[in-house]
Amino acid sequence: QVNLVESGGGSVQPGGSLNLSCETSGFTFSQYVMAWQRETPGRGRERVAMIAPPGGPTYLPSVEGRFTISRDNFKKVIYLQMNKLKPEDTAMYYCYVPTHDKWGQGTQVTVSS
């Protein structure tokens, strides 16, 4: 059974940073693409970043250069380092396994002065 547990969200001022983590279990982590997605009432669901088992990451254009996705195949964890946060980054952030269509419970990120 796929299990995804996000952590690291919080409230920060514009320009601040947060580092999200997603601990996984229940599947062969090292073989699968992993992603971070976010959801807001206004914009709906967006795929923020994605990373292949080995391979280069891809990013939503609005976060390119500010966010970095990474993975630790030994620990079965993915990360999202978010720098230079903007108010429009405010959302619930979810860890996502595309091939299994599985989401975690989410972690809230709020960027406000």
N, C-alpha and C positions, 0 to 999 in steps of 0.2 A: 504494500500500500504506500503510495507516494505521500510523503509528508514534507511540508515546507514551512519553515518558521522564520519570519522576518523580524529584525530588530534594528534599532539605531535611529528611528525617526525622532522628531521633536520640533521645537519652535526655535527659529533663528531669525536674526535680522537680515535684511538684504545685504548681499556680499559675503555672508557667512558660509560655513561648510558643515556638511554632515556625511557620515559614512554608514551606509546601510549594509546589513549582512543578512544572508539567508542560509540557514542550516537545512540540509536536506537528508532524506533517508527514504528507503523503500524502492529504489531503482538504481541502475548502474550509472551513477552520476557522470562518470568520465566519458560516457559514450553519447551524451545528449547535449543538444543546444539548450542553453538557458537564457532567460530574458528577465528584464525588469519592465514592468508596465505600471502606468499610473492612471488614476481615474478621478475625474472631477464632474460635478453636476453640469457645468457649462460645456466642457470639451469632450466629455465622455471618456472612452478608454484610449490610451495612447501607448504604443510600444516605445519605451524610452531608450533601451539599449538591449543588444543581443550579443551573445558570445558563443562560438562553436567550441567543441571539445578541445581540439587545437585549432587555432585560427584567429583571424583578426576580428575585432568587434565592429559592430555597426551601431549608429546612434541616430536618434531623432535629430533633425537639423537644428532645432532650437536649443539643444543641450550639447551639441558638438563643441569640443574645446573646453567645456566646463565640467562634464561628467566623465567618469572613467569606470567601466565595468571590468571586473576581473574574476577569476575563479581559481580555487584551490582544489584540484582533483583528488588530492590525498585526504583533505579534511571534508570534502564534499560540500563546500561552501562557495557561494558567489557573493560578490561585494559590489556596491555602487558608491564610489567616492563622488560626492557632489560639492563642487566649489562655485564661488561667485553666484550663490543662489539668488533667485529673483522671486518677487511675489507670485508671478505666474507659474512658478514651480510648485506652488502649494497644491497638494493632492494626497490621496491615499496611494501609497506605492506597494506594489505586489511583486513577489517572486513568481515566475511562471515557467512551466515546462511545456513548450509548444507541442511536442509530439504526444504528450499525455493529456493536454488541455487541462492542466492542474495549476491551481492558484494557491498561494498561502493566504493567511488571514489578513495580511496587510499591515503596514505601519504608516502612521500619519506624519506628513511633513508639512509644516506651516512656516511660511516666510513672510514676516510682517515687521514693520517698524513700530 
